[in-house]
C-alpha cells in the first residue's frame, strides 16, 4: 500500500477491541489443525516473485459459526533457509483499514537475513478490506477528504457540521454496508488471525504488529496466549478498555505537541532551502497565524479534496507530515506557498474505490468496538477544552467522528489487556510519535506487566522498527525475533 493510502487508513480512526465469550474463544482456537491453503501466484505488480497468495474462509459472525462465511486474503514468502525455519511471522497491519497483503514483499524484505531465514512471512488483508471479502459504505466524495475524516471543528470551534457529517456517513454505512459492516471489529480480526494460524498448520505464531496492529497483537495475545511465540509491538496504542479508539484519537493532542518541536527545529536550521523562520521558537506562532488566516481566507486548490487550502487542511497536513520527518520539506513548501497566497500542485490521492473501502473498514472497526457518546454537548465541551490547551490540533482529537451517530450497538465489551499470559512480548516505541505517543505506550507496558519488555527509542515519527527508529532499537528487535532473547529490563536507545 502506498504511503498516501496508509495515511488515509489512519485518518479513518484508531480502533478498539472487544472481548470474546468462552464459546467464541473455543470456536476460533479449535479450527482445523492441518494446512488447508491453496497457494497461487499473487495478483498485482512489483511483488517479490516468491510471494504467493491464498484465502482462508472464516465465519462472518463467530457467534454463528455455521452461518455465512467470508474470505480473508493471506500471503506468504516462505523461509529462505528451511533448515533454520522456526515458524510463521504475521505482519499485522495498522489502520484500522490498513492493507497488509503485500507486506511480505515490502516491509518484510527489510528484515535482516537471519529473521527471514527463521520465518515464513505472512501478510493479510483484514476482514472487509482489499482482496478479502470487501465492504463499502459508498460515502460522498467530499466525505473522503482527509480533513473530513479527521473531525476538525469549524474555525469558531463549532461542531454542528461535524455532527451533520456523522449522521450522513453513518446513514451511508447502514444503507450500503450490508451485514458484514456489523461484524468488522478488532476482536473478530484476532479470531481471524487464529483461523489463519490453524489453516497454516502452525501450533503458535510470531507477530510484528505496527500502530493499530499493536492492539490487534495485544488482543490476540490476551485471547489466545497459548498460541503466541515471539511478539513485537511497534508504535503502541493505549489499551484503556474504557476508551480504546476514542482515547487513541484524543492522544493526537499529546502526540503533536511531542513531535512539533522537531519540525520547528528543522524548519529554522540555517541553510535549509525550506527554512521558515530564524529560530525554532518562531515557527509555532507563525504556523498558528497562517492557519487562522486560511480559516478566514482559503486559497483555491484545484484537484484537491476539498478544492481549497483552508486552516483545517493545513492543520491536517501538519499532522500527516509529523508521521515521518522525510515529509517535513513538503509541509514547509506548502507553508511557504500559502504565505505567498499560492498552492503547489494538488497531492496525489488513492483511487476512490480503494479509499471508500479503507475508510469503511476503519469506520466499522472503531464504531463497532466501543460505544461513542451521542450528545453534541459532550463533544462540544471536549472540543472547547482541547482548543484551549492544544491549539495545534484545534479541538479535532476530542470531536465527534461518525461513530457519534453509528446505527448499531457494540456486540461485545472491550477486551481488557492484562499481565496474564506468557512473557514473550517486546514493545518498541519512538519517544516522539504524533499518532501513538509515548504516554499511551507506557500504559500498554504497564498493563502487560511481566509479559513484556519495552525499548524506547530517541527518535521522531510514527513506526519505529526498520522505519523511523534508530540502529540500537532495530538491533534489539531483530535480535529478539532471531533468537528469542529480549533485554533483561526496559531499555532506552539514544
N, C-alpha and C positions, 0 to 999 in steps of 0.2 A: 504494500500500500504506500502511496506517495505521502510525503510529509503533509501536504495540504489535506489529504483525506484523513490522515491520522488526527490532525488538529480538529477537523470537522467532527470526528467521533468524540473528541474530548469536549467539544462545545455542547454536545447533546446533554451531558450531565456527568456527574460522578454517581457511582452506583452504591446500592446497599445489598444486603444478603439476608436470606430467610432460612429459618431452621427447618429441619426435617422431622417428621414424626417417626417413631420406630419402624412402622411398616414400610415407609418410603425409603428409609436407610437400607433396610434389608433388601428391598426390591432392587436398588441400584447396585449394591455390593455383591449380590449373588447372581449377576448376569453371567452369560456364557463364559466359561473359564478357558476356552481354547481359541486360537486365532481364527477369525472368520471374515477377513477383509479381502476384497478383490482389488489388488493394486494395479493401477494402469497409469499410462503417461498423463501428466498434468496438462490441462489446457493453459494457454497463456504464453507469453513470450518473455525472454530474459531470465528464465529459470535455470537453475543448475540442472543439467541433463539427468542427474541421478535422482532428482525429486520425483516421487510418484504419489498418486492420489487415490483415495477411496472414499466411501461413505459408510457411516455407521447409523443404523436405524435405532431410534430411541422413542419412548413414549412422549407424545406431546404433553400429556398430563400424567405425572408419576403417581397420582392417586388413582388413576385408571390405567394400569399398565397394559391391559389388553385392548385398550381403545385405539384411537387414531395414532399413527406413527409419523414421525418426521425424520428427515435425514440431517446428519451432521457431517460436513465435509472435513476430511482429515488428509494430511500429507506427511511424508517422511523422506528423509535421506538416511539410509542405513549407516550403521557404524562403519568407519573407514578402516577399522582393524578388527575383524570379527573375533580374533583370539583375545582381544582386550575388552570386548564388549561387556558392559555391566547391565545395561537395560535401556529404558526409553526416557528421554528428557523432553518433557512437554514445554513448549514455548508458548506461555499463556499471554495473549494479547491484552492491551489496555482498552480504554474506552470509558464506559461500555459502548460498543459499536465498532470496536477495532477489529480489523481482519488479521488473522494470523496464518492463513493458508500458505502464504509464500515465505513465512519466517525461516523454514529450514534452508532455503536458497538465499535469504537475505541476512538477517542478524545472526542466524545460526552459523554462517560461514566466517563470522568474526571471532567465534570461539577458538581457543587455542587447539592445536592438533591433538593433544592428549585427551581433551574433552570430547572432540569429535570422534576420536577412536573409541571412547568409552560408551557412547550412547547412539542409539537411533534418535535423530532429531525429529520431533513430532510437532506439526503445526495444525491449526484448525480454524475454521470459521464458526464462531459460536452460534447457537440456535437463532434462527431468524435472519442470519446475515449471509450475504455473498452467495457462495456456492452451496451453503446449507439451504434447507427449505426456507425461502425468503419471506419477509413481511414488509409491507409498506403502508404508511398512513395516507399517502397522497397529499402531503402538505402543499399549501400555496407556495409559489416561487419565493415570494417575499419573506415567508416564514423560515426559509432555509438560509437566510443571511446570517453570517457569523455573529453579528451584533444583535440579532434577534434570538438566536439560540441561547446565548447568554442573556439573562433578563436585565438588560441595562434600563434603568428608570429614565423618565423624562428629564430634560435639563433642569427642571424645577424640583426634581425628586418625586414627581407624581408616578404612580404605578397603575393608573387607570388603563393605559394602553397595554400594559403587561398582562393584566387580568383578562382583558378582551382577547388578547392573543392566546392566553392559556385555554380559554373556553373554545376558541376556534380550532386550535391544534388538537385538543383532546377530543373534540367532536369528530375531527377527521380520522383519528385513530379508532374511535368507536365505529365509525361508518365504514372504514376501509380495511381495518387491521385483521378482521376475521377472528376465529377462535384462537389462533396462535398468539396474537398480541397479548392475551391474558396470561400466557404461560411462559413468557420470557422473563427470567429472573436470575439472580446470581445463584440462588440455591439450585435451580434447575441446571444452570451451567455446570455447577460442581457435580451434580448427578451425571450429566452427560460425559464429563471427563472420566468418571468411573466406568461408564459403559464403554468408552473408547479403550480404557485400560484393559478391560476384560476382553474386548474384541481383538486387542493386540496379543492376548495371551500372557500379559505381564502380571506377576503377583504384586509388584509395587511399581510406582513411578517416581522419577525425579522431576523437578519442575523449576523453571525460571519464569516467574511472573513479574510483569512490569506495570507500574501505575495501578489502574483498576485491577489489573491481573494479580496484584499483591493480595487484594481482598478475596478474589476468587481462589487463589492458592491457600490463603489462611483458612477460608471456609472449607475448602476440600480437606485440609489437614485437620479441621475440627470434626468434620462429619465422617471422614474415612482415615483416621490417624494410622491405622494398621496397614494402609495402602501406600504410605509415603516413604521415600528413601532419602534423597538429598534435595532440599527445598531452598531456593534462593528467591527472596522477595526484594524487589528493586524499585525504589521510589514509592514509599509506603503510605497507605491511607490510614487515617484514624479509624479504629474499629468500633467506636462507641455505638452500641446497638440501639441506643435511644434516638440517634440521629442519622447514622450512616451517611447516605448520599446528601442529605441536607447539610450535614456538618462538613462534608468534603467541599461542597460549593462555597460554603461560608469561609473555609480555610484559605481561599484565594486572597482574602484581606491580608492575612499574615504573610502568605507566600509572596505576594507582590511587594510588600514592604521589605521583606527579607532580601529580595533579589534586585529591586530597582537601584540601590546604591552601586551595584556593579555596573549597570548600564550607565549611570551618571558618571562614574569614574572613567569608563571607556570613552564616553562622549565628550570629555573635557581634556583628553590627552593631547598635548601639542604635537602637531604633525599628522594627526588623524585627518584624512581627507573629508570625513563626515563629522568633523568636530562641531558641537552645538553650543558650547559655552567655554568661557575661560577657566572656570572652576567647576568641580562636581556639584558644589552647593547651589550653583545657579541653574542646574538642569531641571530639578523638580519644579520650582516656581514657573520656569519657562514652559514646561510641559502643561502644567495646570492652566496657565493663562491661555495657551493655544487651544486646549480642549474647550475651555469656556467660550473662546471666540468662535470656534467652529459650532458650538451649540447655537450661537446666535446667528452665524452667517456660514452655513455649509457651503462647500465648494462642489460644483457638479463633477461627477466622476463616471463618465460613460463606460458601460461594460461591467461595472462593479455591481454588487448586490449588498445594500441599496446603491443606487446610482448617484451617490453623493458622499463626500468625506465630511461627516459631522463629528461632533465631540465624542459620541459613543463608538463610532467606527475607529477613531484614533485611540481611544482607551482600550478597545478590544485588540487593536493591532499591537499595542504595548504589551498586553497580557500574552498574546501569542508569541511575540518576539522574545520574551523573557524565558521561554521554554528552552532556548538554545542560543548561547552567545554568538554563534555564527550568523544569527539573524539580526544582530544589532545594527549592522550597516543599512539593511533595508528599512528598518524603523527610522533611523536617522535621516535617510534620504527622503522619506515621506514627511518627516517633520520639517526639513529644510524647504521642501517644495511647498508645503502648506503655509509656511511663514511668508512665502512669496505669493500666495494666492493661487498656486497651481497644484497639479497632482501628477504623479508618474503614471505609466500605463496601468490599467486595472490588473490586479493579481490574477493568476490562473485559478480556476476552480475545478473541483472534481466534476465528472459528468453528473447531471442532475439525478439520473436514475440511481447512481451509487450513493449520492448524498441523501436521497429520500430513504434508502434502505438503512444507511448508517444512523441517521437521526431517529428513525422509527425504532430501531433496536435499542439505542441509548435511552430514548424516552420511556419505552416499555419497561426497561430494567429498573430505572430509578423510581418510576411511578408504581410498579408492582411490588417492589421490595419493601417499601415503608409508606405509611400514610402521611401525606403532607397536610398542613393546615389549609382550611378553606377560607379563612377570614381575611378579607382585604386589609382590615385594620391591623392584624398581626404582622403582615408583611410590610405595611407602611411604617409601622413603628420600627421594625428592624432596619429598613432602608434608611430612615432618618438617622438612627444611631450610627449605622455604618458610614454614611456620608460624612458625618461629623468627625469620626475617628480615623477613617481611611479614605481620604479624598481621591487617591489614585484609582480606586475601584468604584467610587461614586455610588455605593449602595447596591451594586449588582449582586455581590455574593449572598445577600440576605433577601433577595427579591423573589417574587413568585415565578416559578417555571410552570410549564404546562401541567405539572402534577397537582397544582392548586385546583384544577378542575377535572382531574382524571375520573373517568366514569366508573372505575372498578375499585373495589376494596382489596387490599393485600390478602392473599390466600393463606399466608403463614406469618408467624412472628419472626423478627430478625434473629439470626444466629448470634450467640454471644461467644466471642473468641476468648479462650481460657488457656491456662497453663497445663491443662490435662492432655497428655499425649507425648510422643517420643521427642527427644531433644535432637532435632535434625534440621533446624531452620536457621538460615543466615540472612539477616537483613542488611542491605546496603543502601545508603541514603546520602544524597548531597546535602551539604549544610544550608545551601540557598536554592530553594526549589519553589517556583511560583504556584505550582499546581498541587503538590503533595509536600507541604512544608515540614521541616524537621520536627516541629511540635507534635504533629499528628503521628509521625513515625515513632517518636518516643512513646506515645500512648500504645501503639501496637506492640512495641518492645516490652512495655510493662505488662500488657495483657498476656503475652506469651510466656513471661517468666523464664524459668529454666529451660523451656523448649527452644529458646533462641539465643543467638549472639548477634550483636549489631556492629557494623562497620560504618562509621560516619566519615564522610569524605569532604575535605575542604575544597569544594567545587561548586559551580553555579550552573543551574539548568535542570531540566526535567529528564529523567532517565540517567542513571549513574553508570552501571556496569557496561563497559565497552562503548560508552557514548560520551556523556558529559562529565564523567568522573575523573579519576586520576590513576596513575600507574600502580600505586600502592593498593588502592581499592580493587582494581582489576586483578592484580596478582592474588589477592586474598580470596576473591570469589572463585577465580579459576582453580586455585589450589584445592579449595573445598570440593568443587564439582569433580575434579580429577581424582582426589584421594580420600575425600570424606573428612579431612582434618580442618576443623574450624579454629579460630583464635580461642584461647582459653578463657578470655574475657572480652568484653566490648572493647573496640579498637577505634582509634582516631587516625585517619590518614591525612597528613598535611601535604 
